[in-house]
Amino acid sequence: MAETVKKKFNPSLNKTPMPEQDPAERAQNFSEVALGYTSDMAVLEAERCLDCKNMPCVSGCPVNISIPDFIREIKKGDFESAYKIIRESSSLPAICGRVCPQERQCESKCVRGIKGEAVAIGRLERFAADTHAEANAVVKQDAPTGERVAVVGSGPAGLAAAAELNSLGYRVTVYEALHTEGGVLTYGIPEFRLPKSVVRREVDGLRSLGVEFVTNVIIGKTLLVDDLFDMGYKAVFIGTGAGLPQFMSIPGESFKGVYSANEYLTRCNLMGAYRENSETPVMKGGSVAVVGGGNVAMDAARVAKRLGAESVRIVYRRSAEELPARREEVEHAIAEGIEFLYLTSPIEILGYENKENRRDPKNGCVTSMKCIKMKLGEPDERGRRRPIPEEGSEFTIPADTVIMAIGTTPNPLIKSTTEGLSVNERGGIVTDDSTMTTKAGVFAGGDAVSGAATVISAMGAGKRAAHAIDEYIRSNK
């Protein structure tokens, strides 16, 4: 693309706004909310970059994308060169541009953010990736011919490890327990935030480069880790994420209509429960209470709204300032009519009981949730002020559905079926600094090690593991 002649600097203190669906319309559909930059918008936003020589933004990126370099190419109007620079470090730019918490990572280091808003790095990354896809451009690479490596899990850690290993010349097979690739990118993040066509596009791109994907295989059940070595793989990377949901252990969590956010989102995102004629059951309509304040809580609440809930409340035990969710997701939720109950914690879920008719179909269904008001005390070990119940402040809110979005832990299946593999007290797989586990030839990264974190941090772990695997195989020849 020819270089575009534009002014060299945009002094605006604010990011170039991104077009998005009207809140009233999008709250009733599952189409993507943020519509992306046009070419002119992208160039205008890129011109806000100061092109700092010490590149502080790069230090905030878990995969160390050369951010000023790719933004410089967008300024010129050479969007394909921008994409190629990003791909040198990131295997999933269209995904990361959409779901990464840039405001706490690269953009938090941006000098433009000292006075005004940081450069919209994530939006520009998405633009470059989408423009590449729209042009049907192909990244050429010779077919890998090296040793075989198995990757367990096709979420962000597994995909990043597979991509990096593939680029190093290894023949990679990715094993996925579900029937569709993508891991949490497919089952956990809603269509309106991350279209599944984007995930398929990224997976298909890896497949075209020689990565093999095998679905419906549960490592630890269908095959054991040791079986993979018997099949000729020289190393194994475990990137199985953290899909085991947590509950509060309060009375009433067994009532019908109580979901973990994982189950609720999986039914909708992966199994299509939101479709009109879907055979996958899920509670729709009524009053919905979502417990938690992270991105998963925002996703669950916004899905419930789109499924026709008359009211959706997010119940969070700290204040708005402590919300861990991305600011953009919180703003979108508020615009879509979702109510936030801050400094509030559930203490019991109440259900319907008809003692005169034990066959009443409403028996055992959620009717409401009893909560207590909280106040913030002294900071905990992570520096967050600890919530303390206010005695005598109990109250009840209506709820036909309760969704617990209070965190997840790694699934214990692989640990329980793999001799010599150690985990910590939180269930995370123990690794050394190189990402090697306590079992020789087995590496791990992402949420399976750290617990629930971000897509880009999982990708960073997968990328590091790929180089550790390369060094391991080379040293053992």
MIPA-492591 format. One line per 4 residues: number of its first residue (from 1); for each residue x, y, z of C-alpha. Coordinates in steps of 0.1 Angstrom, whole numbers, plus 2048, in hexadecimal, padded with zeros to 3 digits. Each point is the difference from the previous one (the first is absolute). Example, Ala and Ser with C-alpha at 12.3 -4.5 7.8 and 13.67 -1.06 7.14 Angstrom:
<nodes>
1) 87B 7D3 84E ~ 80E 822 7F9
</nodes>
This chain:
<nodes>
1) 800 800 800 ~ 80E 822 7F7 ~ 80B 817 81C ~ 7E5 818 80B
5) 80A 824 804 ~ 7F2 80C 822 ~ 80A 819 81B ~ 81C 7F0 815
9) 7F0 805 822 ~ 7DD 800 80F ~ 800 815 820 ~ 7DE 7F3 80C
13) 800 7F7 825 ~ 7E5 7E6 7FA ~ 800 7DF 7EC ~ 7EF 800 7DE
17) 7DD 7F2 809 ~ 7F8 7DE 7F2 ~ 7DE 7FB 7F0 ~ 7E9 7E8 812
21) 7DC 7F3 800 ~ 7E6 815 811 ~ 7FB 7F3 824 ~ 7DA 7FB 7FB
25) 806 7EC 7E1 ~ 81E 7EB 80B ~ 7F0 7F6 821 ~ 7E8 7EB 7EA
29) 819 7EF 7E9 ~ 821 7ED 801 ~ 811 813 7E5 ~ 822 810 808
33) 7FC 820 814 ~ 820 812 7F6 ~ 801 805 7DA ~ 824 808 7FA
37) 814 81D 7F1 ~ 7FE 80B 7DC ~ 821 806 7EF ~ 7FD 826 806
41) 7F8 7FA 825 ~ 81E 7E9 804 ~ 818 818 7F0 ~ 7F3 81D 814
45) 804 7EC 821 ~ 822 7F4 7F6 ~ 80B 824 7FC ~ 7FB 805 825
49) 81E 7E9 807 ~ 81F 813 80B ~ 817 7E4 7F3 ~ 813 7FF 821
53) 824 7F4 7FB ~ 800 7EC 820 ~ 7DE 7F0 7F7 ~ 7F1 7FD 823
57) 7E0 7F1 7F1 ~ 813 7E1 7F6 ~ 809 7F8 824 ~ 7DB 7FE 808
61) 7F9 7E6 7E5 ~ 804 7DB 80C ~ 80B 7F6 7DD ~ 816 81F 7F9
65) 7F0 80C 7E0 ~ 814 81B 7EF ~ 7E4 819 806 ~ 80F 821 7F3
69) 80D 7ED 7E1 ~ 7DE 7F3 7F5 ~ 7EF 821 808 ~ 819 812 7EB
73) 7F6 7EA 7E2 ~ 7DB 808 806 ~ 80A 825 7FF ~ 80F 7FA 7DE
77) 7E1 7ED 7F4 ~ 813 7E0 7FD ~ 7E8 7EA 813 ~ 80E 7DF 7F5
81) 822 808 80C ~ 7F1 80A 822 ~ 7EF 7DE 801 ~ 821 7EE 7F8
85) 812 812 81C ~ 7E5 7F6 819 ~ 801 7DC 7F4 ~ 825 7FE 808
89) 7F6 800 825 ~ 7DB 7F7 802 ~ 7EE 7E3 7EF ~ 7DD 80D 808
93) 7FF 825 7F9 ~ 7DB 802 7F5 ~ 7F7 7F0 821 ~ 817 813 817
97) 7F6 821 7F0 ~ 7DD 7F8 80B ~ 803 7F1 823 ~ 821 809 810
101) 7FF 819 81D ~ 816 818 7EE ~ 7F8 81B 81A ~ 813 7EC 81A
105) 81C 7F4 7E9 ~ 80F 812 7E2 ~ 7EA 81F 802 ~ 807 805 825
109) 824 807 7F5 ~ 7F8 818 7E4 ~ 80F 823 805 ~ 7E1 810 7EF
113) 7EC 7F3 81E ~ 812 818 818 ~ 7EB 81C 7F2 ~ 7E0 7F3 7F1
117) 7F9 7DD 7F3 ~ 81A 7E6 7F5 ~ 803 7F7 7DB ~ 7E6 7E6 7F7
121) 819 7E4 7FB ~ 7E7 7E4 802 ~ 7E9 810 7E7 ~ 81D 805 7E8
125) 80B 7DC 804 ~ 7DD 7F4 7F8 ~ 7FF 817 7E2 ~ 820 7F2 7F2
129) 7F5 7DC 805 ~ 7DD 806 7F1 ~ 80E 813 7E2 ~ 818 7E3 7F9
133) 7E3 7E7 802 ~ 7EA 815 7E9 ~ 81C 801 7E6 ~ 802 7DA 801
137) 825 804 805 ~ 814 7E0 806 ~ 81D 7FC 817 ~ 817 7E8 7EF
141) 815 7E6 812 ~ 811 7E0 7F7 ~ 7EF 7E0 80E ~ 810 7F5 821
145) 816 7E1 7FE ~ 80F 7FE 823 ~ 7F8 7EB 81F ~ 7DC 7FB 80C
149) 7F2 814 81D ~ 7DE 7FC 810 ~ 7EC 81E 80D ~ 7E4 7F9 818
153) 7E4 81A 7FE ~ 7F8 818 7E3 ~ 7FA 81F 815 ~ 817 81F 7FE
157) 81E 7EF 811 ~ 7FE 7E1 7EA ~ 7FB 813 7E0 ~ 81D 817 808
161) 817 7E3 808 ~ 7F5 7ED 7E0 ~ 806 81F 7EB ~ 823 806 80E
165) 80A 7DB 7FE ~ 7F3 7FF 7DC ~ 816 81E 7F7 ~ 81E 7EE 810
169) 7FA 7E3 7E9 ~ 7EF 7E7 817 ~ 7E3 7EA 7F5 ~ 7E4 80A 818
173) 7E0 7EE 809 ~ 7E7 812 816 ~ 7E8 7EB 814 ~ 7DF 810 80A
177) 7E6 7F0 818 ~ 7E3 812 7F1 ~ 7F2 7FC 7DC ~ 80B 823 7F6
181) 822 810 802 ~ 807 820 813 ~ 7FD 7F7 825 ~ 7F3 81D 815
185) 801 816 7E1 ~ 7E3 7EA 7F2 ~ 7ED 7F5 81F ~ 807 81D 818
189) 7FF 821 7ED ~ 7DE 80A 7F0 ~ 7FB 806 7DB ~ 7F9 825 805
193) 823 805 80F ~ 814 7E6 7EB ~ 7EE 7F3 7E1 ~ 807 7DA 7FC
197) 808 807 7DB ~ 81F 812 80C ~ 80B 7E3 816 ~ 7FA 7E8 7E3
201) 814 816 7E9 ~ 81E 800 818 ~ 7FE 7DA 805 ~ 7FC 7FA 7DA
205) 81F 816 7FB ~ 814 7E9 817 ~ 7F2 7E1 7EE ~ 80B 80E 7DE
209) 823 803 80E ~ 801 7DB 809 ~ 7F3 7FF 824 ~ 7E9 7E1 805
213) 7E1 803 816 ~ 7EF 7E1 80F ~ 7DF 807 812 ~ 7EB 7EB 818
217) 81F 7F2 811 ~ 802 804 826 ~ 824 7FD 80B ~ 7FE 7EE 821
221) 7E3 7EA 7F5 ~ 800 7F9 7DA ~ 826 801 800 ~ 819 804 81C
225) 81E 817 7FF ~ 817 7E1 801 ~ 7ED 7F3 7E1 ~ 80B 81F 7ED
229) 824 7F7 806 ~ 7F9 7DD 7F5 ~ 7F1 80E 7E0 ~ 822 810 7F7
233) 7FC 824 80D ~ 821 80D 80E ~ 7EF 819 817 ~ 7DD 80A 80D
237) 7F3 822 808 ~ 7E2 802 818 ~ 7EA 81F 7FA ~ 7DF 7F3 80D
241) 7F6 821 811 ~ 7EC 804 820 ~ 7DD 7F3 7F9 ~ 7F6 7F3 822
245) 7E6 819 80E ~ 800 80C 824 ~ 7E1 805 815 ~ 7FA 812 821
249) 7F4 7E2 814 ~ 7E1 813 80C ~ 7DE 7F0 806 ~ 7EB 7FC 7E0
253) 81B 7FC 7E6 ~ 7F1 7DF 7F5 ~ 7DE 80F 7F6 ~ 7F6 7FF 7DC
257) 80A 820 7EE ~ 822 803 811 ~ 81C 7FE 7E7 ~ 826 805 800
261) 809 81A 7E7 ~ 814 7E5 7EE ~ 7E1 7EA 7FB ~ 7EA 81D 7F7
265) 817 80F 7E6 ~ 80A 7DE 7F1 ~ 7DB 7F8 7FB ~ 7FC 821 7ED
269) 821 805 7EE ~ 80A 7DC 7F7 ~ 7DE 7EE 800 ~ 7EB 81C 7F1
273) 7E6 803 81B ~ 7F9 823 7F5 ~ 7F2 7F5 7DF ~ 7DA 7FF 7FD
277) 7FD 7DB 7F8 ~ 81E 7F4 814 ~ 7FC 7DF 812 ~ 819 80B 81B
281) 7EC 80B 81F ~ 808 820 812 ~ 7EB 816 817 ~ 7F3 81E 7ED
285) 7ED 81F 80C ~ 7F6 80A 823 ~ 818 80F 819 ~ 825 7F7 7FE
289) 81A 805 81B ~ 825 7FD 7F6 ~ 818 7FC 81D ~ 823 80E 7F9
293) 811 81F 7F1 ~ 818 7F3 7E5 ~ 7FE 7FD 7DB ~ 7EE 7DF 802
297) 7E5 810 816 ~ 7FC 81B 7E6 ~ 7FD 7E6 7E4 ~ 7E6 7EC 813
301) 7EB 81E 809 ~ 800 80D 7DC ~ 7F7 7DE 7F3 ~ 7E3 7FD 818
305) 7F4 822 7F4 ~ 801 7F4 7DC ~ 7ED 7E1 809 ~ 7E3 816 80B
309) 804 805 826 ~ 7E9 81B 80D ~ 81B 80B 819 ~ 825 7F7 805
313) 813 809 81F ~ 826 7FC 806 ~ 806 7F9 824 ~ 823 80A 80B
317) 80E 801 823 ~ 818 81D 7FB ~ 7FB 823 7F2 ~ 801 80C 7DC
321) 824 80A 803 ~ 80A 7DC 807 ~ 7EE 7F1 7E3 ~ 819 7E9 7EE
325) 7ED 800 7DF ~ 80C 815 7E2 ~ 7F3 823 801 ~ 7F2 7FD 7DD
329) 7EC 7E0 80A ~ 7F2 812 81F ~ 7F6 81E 7EB ~ 7EF 7EA 7E6
333) 7ED 7ED 81B ~ 7F3 820 810 ~ 7F6 80E 7DE ~ 7EC 7DF 7FA
337) 7EC 805 81F ~ 811 7E9 819 ~ 7FE 80B 824 ~ 81E 7FE 818
341) 7FC 7F8 825 ~ 821 80A 80F ~ 80C 7F7 823 ~ 7E7 7E3 800
345) 806 7DB 806 ~ 7E8 7E2 7FE ~ 7FA 7EC 81F ~ 7E4 7E8 7F5
349) 7ED 7F6 7E1 ~ 7DB 7FB 805 ~ 7EA 7E8 7ED ~ 7DB 7F7 7FA
353) 7F0 7E4 814 ~ 7DC 7F4 7FC ~ 7FB 7E8 81D ~ 7DD 7F8 7F5
357) 80B 7F5 7DD ~ 822 7EF 7FF ~ 7FC 7FD 7DA ~ 7FD 826 7FA
361) 81B 807 7E5 ~ 809 820 812 ~ 80D 7ED 81F ~ 825 805 805
365) 802 81E 7E9 ~ 811 820 80A ~ 7E9 81C 80B ~ 817 819 811
369) 822 806 80F ~ 807 80D 823 ~ 81D 818 802 ~ 813 815 81A
373) 810 822 7FC ~ 825 802 803 ~ 819 81B 80A ~ 825 802 7F7
377) 81A 7F9 81A ~ 826 7FE 800 ~ 812 7F5 7E1 ~ 807 7DB 7FB
381) 820 7EF 7F5 ~ 7FA 80C 7DD ~ 7FA 824 80A ~ 7DA 7FF 7FB
385) 7EA 80C 81C ~ 7F0 7E2 811 ~ 7D9 800 7FF ~ 7F0 7FD 823
389) 7DB 7F7 805 ~ 7EA 81B 810 ~ 7EC 7EF 81C ~ 7DB 803 7FC
393) 801 80C 7DC ~ 7F1 7E1 7F0 ~ 7E7 805 7E3 ~ 7F2 7EB 7E4
397) 7FF 805 7DA ~ 7EA 7ED 7E7 ~ 812 7E6 7EB ~ 7F4 7E5 7E9
401) 824 7F9 7F5 ~ 820 804 814 ~ 822 7FE 7EE ~ 820 7FB 815
405) 81D 812 7EF ~ 819 800 81D ~ 81D 7EF 7F0 ~ 80D 7DE 7F3
409) 81C 7E8 808 ~ 813 7E7 7EA ~ 7EF 7DF 7F9 ~ 810 7E4 815
413) 7FC 7E5 7E5 ~ 823 801 7F1 ~ 811 802 822 ~ 7EC 7E2 80D
417) 80A 7EB 7E1 ~ 824 80B 7FB ~ 81A 7F1 817 ~ 81B 818 80A
421) 7EC 820 7F9 ~ 7FE 817 81E ~ 7E7 81C 807 ~ 7FF 81B 81A
425) 7E5 807 81A ~ 7EA 812 7E7 ~ 801 7E3 7E8 ~ 818 811 7E8
429) 81B 7EB 7EF ~ 822 806 80F ~ 81B 80B 7E7 ~ 823 80E 802
433) 80B 821 7F0 ~ 802 7EF 7DE ~ 7DC 7F3 801 ~ 80B 7DC 805
437) 7EA 7ED 819 ~ 80D 7E6 819 ~ 7FC 7E5 7E5 ~ 81C 7FF 7E6
441) 7F5 80B 7DE ~ 7DF 80F 80C ~ 7FC 825 7FF ~ 7E2 816 80B
445) 7F4 824 7FE ~ 7E3 817 802 ~ 7E3 7FC 818 ~ 808 7DC 806
449) 81E 80D 813 ~ 7F7 823 80C ~ 7DA 7FC 805 ~ 7E8 816 7ED
453) 812 81D 7EF ~ 800 812 7DE ~ 801 7F3 7DD ~ 820 813 7F8
457) 812 7F3 820 ~ 7F6 7DD 7F6 ~ 80E 806 7DD ~ 820 80D 80F
461) 804 7E1 815 ~ 7F9 7EA 7E1 ~ 81A 812 7EC ~ 81B 7FD 81C
465) 7F8 7DB 803 ~ 805 7FB 7DB ~ 824 80D 802 ~ 806 7EB 820
469) 7F4 7E1 7ED ~ 816 808 7E3 ~ 81E 803 817 ~ 7F6 7DF 812
473) 7FD 7EC 7E0 ~ 820 80E 7F2 ~ 813 7F7 820 ~ 7F3 7DD 801
477) 808 7F5 7DC
</nodes>
